[in-house]
Amino acid sequence: MGGLQHTSQDPSEDSTKDAKDEKSELEFSEDEVSLVARMFSLVGKRWGLIAGRIPGRSAEEIKKYWTSKYSISSSER
C-alpha cells in the first residue's frame, strides 16, 4: 500500500478555513456598500455590471453580500 499518502491536515480545518474565507468575502467598505446600493437602484440584479464598478469584487461576491444583507426572508413577509 505504498501508493497512499497520509497528510496531517484535519478535514475539519478545511471547513473552518472556508467559513473564514466566506466571511471575509462579505466584508464590504462603506463606499462599496453605497456604490452597490446606488447601482442596484439603477440596474437591479445585474451583478456583473455592478462588479465592473468595484475593483477586486466579483459578481458572485456582490450577489452574496446583497442577498445576505437585503433579502427579505419568508418569515418577515
Secondary structure as GFF3:
##gff-version 3
##sequence-region A 1 77
A	DSSP	alpha_helix	11	25	.	.	.	ID=ss1
A	DSSP	alpha_helix	30	43	.	.	.	ID=ss2
A	DSSP	alpha_helix	47	51	.	.	.	ID=ss3
A	DSSP	alpha_helix	59	70	.	.	.	ID=ss4
A	DSSP	three_ten_helix	74	76	.	.	.	ID=ss5
###
